[in-house]
Amino acid sequence: MTIKKAYHGGAFFNSIGNDFSKLEKSKEVINADVLDAWFDPTPKAILKLKKYLSWIVKTSPPTRCEGLIDTISKYRKIPKENILVGGGSSDLMFTFFPNILQKKESVLILDPMYGEYAHIFENITKTKIIRYQLESRNNFCINYNSLVKKIKTENPCVIMLTNPNSPTGQYWEKSNIVNLIKEFPDKLFVVDETYIEYIGKQFSLEQEAIKNNNLVIIKSMSKVYALSGARVGYLVANRDITEKISQIIPPWSVSLVGQICAVEALKDEEYYLIKYNETQKLRKKMMNSLKDVSSIKLYDSVANFFLIELIDKKLKADAIVNALREKNVFIRNCNSMSKQFHNNFIRIAVKDDKSNKKIIKELKNLI
């Protein structure tokens, strides 16, 4: 029996060592195949970890993440009863969906979209997947009317959206989703907002999830707070939903390192706003460096990554990815994120300026 596991980036650990035996090589490797932040977490978190590291590592965290939930509530203006936290958004996904979906039900997802959702629906909940295909000619943007038609025709129980979407980097105006949840009050809408802070927290639908019983927001704190290694995420939903799911979330679901870092990150909005602005500039600079390459098509983005289509038929995503790995540059082959990708799309994460220049240089040498 073949065990299917969710596919991710992270191949760069093959160079560093999955047993962490060569961590000194982390300075030589460019890990642009995952969407980790290029900047450091808030210095306030690092300072606290350094000062109390020995105690933090050996001490059990607050059992139900009470302080973290209090902080999310305060800084995001969300009632505590509408919040669930977990060890990253993946932890919450694997807890949430198996407990709300039945095998006979169906889920509508975007195509392309973050591949972990399709994995959960295909292999864990074993629900029917309906794919709403986004078109490259429209820059992979959602068309409201065609999505409404798809929902009416296919009648899914759950509509799963990522906004901004990965790997496309496209943001869909939140008014569209507000209209959808009103038009289909009997459908459950789940929106992953992992990258929303890159354009501004005011674009989040968290407040709508508090008021509507058919909207759930999933948030990772990895990518926008530079906490990927700490593993923290939270979910916002109507109280009926959070009370049901809270019963099956285990104690100590977020490490003490994660809880401390997340609390400090939420408090230091000013620091992160500066980093988000720098990220936008770095992404635009990278894309400008590639805009004259005729063998590719660039898709603009609002987040810390962008998508590239290889329009020269001689170019293959797997060959480019493998060749770059020889240079310690890791980027993502997007095949696992869409049924319509056929070894012809790559995604690049934005890193610091020096690393970005190396990515561009090595990529241009190949294409």
Secondary structure, DSSP 8 states (H G I E B T S, - for coil): ----------TTHHHH-TTSTTGGGGGT-EETTS---SS---HHHHHHHHHHHHHHHHS---TT-HHHHHHHHHHHT--GGGEEEESSHHHHHHHHGGGT--TT-EEEEEES--HHHHHIIIIIS--EEEEEE--GGGTT---HHHHHHHHHHH--SEEEEESS-TTT-----HHHHHHHHHH-TTSEEEEE-TTGGGT-GGG--HHHHHH-TTEEEEEESSTTTT-TTT--EEEE--HHHHHHHHTTS-TT-S-HHHHHHHHHHHH-HHHHHHHHHHHHHHHHHHHHHHTT-TTEEEE--SSSEEEEEE-STT--HHHHHHHHHTTTEE-EEGGGG-SS--S-EEEEE---HHHHHHHHHHHHHH-
